[in-house]
């Protein structure tokens, strides 16, 4: 057999021998198992991953009946903003519903964080109300906790990224704790108004982007929202595969947040009251797609096994085994998609 | 990206029963197999039918719960969601808000 067409994590073509492909799969799952202290994929699962990755077909897919549902982040930003197509968010939602046939969609503001949405919340509410009258599929409202926005000069608290290099550890921790309180208020306010607008739920996206304080703000906000609105559906999507310890000493439910991997993150998300969890596994662009897929599946499988709520791993640019490029090739995306569902036991993407 | 994932692993939204399974999944925090079975039982179809665009076109048209083709006179948007809420036995937030606005509750 000749060499197998594959991809690097940056999307570029590479060719692998059977032995190299097998080796990459084994190395990828071992890397995840070592880092996460979780079980590697079984021999049977690695054999199936080999079949998926070595398939000569351009597009691979799962068997009929095994399909899953898809949710989105930055859902309505992709046509009008990134693609430059002159359509508003209502038209984007309807295109997703009746052309792409998405199972759900999410509406977001171009700044895509709770803090900037606060000042234009009435306009956002109006858009959501119009969309809910016209759309049949579930439409969520999405934004990021984005704790970094609360730092000076744009926000009220000192910047911990400046304090930490100066060894002002206590001051950096205090700044983050204060930022958590500000974020909690904004997330609660924006989410409450969007719930009143008829939103099918709130999507907390890119959670943990500013570290453990960011994750804590999201968890506390979910808990508070579920107390006020028990029927509210909340999805939470992470920023990276483990929680950065920018503070290092923050806890939720007596669990230290810094350094948590997806199978432990999901237990806290469950406890807070979210209905869907979206783990992130970062793509290493210096490794092959098979290496990255095996690694992503190992983390997602452990997360799915630990979880009692649906798991929708992120599978966009640079995460979930998908190459780190804005035009990820169809062969790579379809392989990552199938692997996360079949081997990772994902409930959706 | 959305097209490609839909092609590889997606249920197909209103073309099939993807939106219905997604609604049940998030409103009841149900895993995929459980959510599919719930919807299949409510629609009185098999789990396999849920992802079959031919089977589901007939079901969706018969139940008048919205479809990829916005046919004249057919329910779509909030009209379809009022029916979906009743059929699936779930709470749909936008339907509750709509009913409140028009004085039904």
Interface residues (C-beta under 8 A of the other chain):
Chain A: X59 X60 X61 X62 X64 X65 X66 X67 X68 X69 X70 X71 X72 X78 X96 X97 X98 X100 X101 X102 X103 X104 X132 X133 X134 X135 X136 X137 X138 X139 X195 X196 X197 X198 X199 X200 X201 X231 X232 X233 X235 X275 X276 X308 X309 X310 X315 X316 X317 X322 X328 X330 X333 X334 X337 X338 X340 X341 X347 X348 X349
Chain B: X1 X2 X3 X4 X5 X6 X7 X8 X9 X10 X11 X12 X13 X14 X15 X16 X18 X19 X21 X22 X23 X25 X26 X27 X28 X29 X30 X31 X32 X35 X47 X48 X51 X52 X65 X66 X68 X69 X70 X76 X77 X78 X80 X81 X84 X91 X92 X93 X94 X96 X97 X98
